[in-house]
Amino acid sequence: MIGVRMKYSYVLRINCDNSCHNEITCLLNCVPTQSTDNRWEFEIVQNCESDYVDYIKIFFDLLGNKYAQLEQIGITRDLIVIWIYYEYDQQCNMEFLPEDLKKIGSNGISLCVSCWQKEKSGTPPD
């Protein structure tokens, strides 16, 4: 699809109340792109298919070996989720590398994917 620009957003979401936000920011050494009363988020935006972003590497570099420290502030692995938001024009296809899926699964982290047709809504659901 030449000339059509798709948008991908990759979000590392930690479900928590806002009392943990500063500690998460310090532990991960990363400023959130969005915070709400019930979640801390770091988002990476990829504006078109040709601009590959290794979001799995980026997110797991942030998390590193900090799971024990996160647990000390009440953040268990089941509260950590990787979201992929993808707007498409005509067809939605995704491919995941086995080693990425293995890394996500072996760390006990959920993967969520949300796709929407560009013309219909233009914004991802919450």
N, C-alpha and C positions, 0 to 999 in steps of 0.2 A: 504494500500500500504506500506508494511513493507520495510524499507530500503530506501525509496524514500523521499528525503528531499525537502520540498516545502519552498518557501520564501514568506513572507508577508511583505509589507511595509505599514505603516500607516503614513500619512503626514498631519500635520496641516499647511495649506497654507493660507497665507494672501496676496491677490493681492494688490500690492502697488508699488510705485516707491521707489528707494533706499534711498530717503531722509527721509523716515519714519523708516527705519530698526533699527537704534539705539534706537529710542523711543519705538518701539515695543519690542525690546529685554529687555529694562529696565522695561517697564510696565508688561510684562509677566514673568520677572525674569528668562529668558530662552535664551540660546545662540542658534541661528538657526543652523541647520545642513547644510543648503544651503541658499544662497541668490543670487538673480539675479537682473537685473535692474527693473523687474516688479513684484517680489514676494519675500516674506520672508517665509521660511519653517522650520518646525521642524519635523524630521522623526524618527520613531521607527521601528526597524527591528525585525521581528519574524522569526527565521530560520527554524522552523518546526511546524507542527500542534499541537504537544504536549506542546509547550511552550506558553500557553495562555497569551496574553497581553491585559489588559483592557484599550485599547487606548482611548475609549470614556471618561472614568474617568480621565485619564491622561490629555487629551486635555481640558476637561472642568474644571479641577483643575487649569490648566494654565490660561484659560480665566477668570475663577472666575466671579466676578462682575465688570469686567474691561471694559465693553462695552461702558460706558459713557466716560471713559478716552480715549479709542481707537477712539471714534467718534470725540473727541476734536482734534485729529491729522489727521482726515479725513478717518478713517477706520470704515466703516459701516459694519453691519453684512452680507450684501450681498457680501462683499469682502472676507469673511472667508469661507473656504472650507475644508472639511475633504476628503482626498483621500485615497482609499485602492488600493494598487497594489498587485496583486496576480499572481504568476507563478504556473502553474499547469502542470501535466504530462499527465493525461488521461481524467479527467473530472473536471469541475469547478462547485462547489456548494457553496453557501453562505447562512448563516442564520443570521438574525438580530433579536435581542431581541426587543420586543415592547417598553420597557422602554427606550432603547437606541435611537430608531427611534423617539420616542416622545420628548426626550431631544434635539436631533438634530433639529427637526422641530420646537419645541416651542421656540428655540433660534434663529430661522431664518437662520440657517446655512445649506449649501448645502452638500450633500454626493455624491461623485463620486467614481465609481469602475472601475478599468481597469484590465482586465485579459488577459494573453497571455500564449500560450503553450510553455513550457520550451525549447523544442528542436528547435523550429522555430526561436525565436528571442533572448531569454535569458536576455533581458533588457526591462524595462517598457518604453512605449512611453512617450513623454513629454506632 
